[in-house]
Amino acid sequence: MPAKTTTTPEHDAQIAKMTFAKVYPMYVSKVGKKGRTKDELDEVIRWLTGFSQAEMQQTIDDNLSFAEFFDRATLHPKADQIKGVICGYRIEALETELTRKVRYLDKLVDELAKGKAMEKVLRG
């Protein structure tokens, strides 16, 4: 079955409302189970978003939705090089910008968890 390139308005709204603070511990757990560290995860998130460590922590403390989280972020210029399928969706073809940004993050976390070299994860 080919990857989907469109999402429903309900799907996009659900993603927009999810909070980074709720998803972050799941990311930490996922990479930790595969022998990667929280520091590596944080580096990946900071690379994508342009946040400092303090700014990233503030988004957790403020319980920001993904919509608010990515409104504050400055996406890395190489973010558009993040391609592939995640959660059944072809990332580069997603029409909804916020959903695409969240899937960028999901893909980077997935690559990190799968043991990909940090230089490749960060599109170096």
Secondary structure by P-SEA (a helix, b strand, c coil): ccccccccaaaaaaaaacccccaaaaaaaaaaaacccaaaaaaaaaaaccccaaaaaaaaaacccaaaaaaaccccccccccccccccccccccccaaaaaaaaaaaaaaaaaacccccccccc
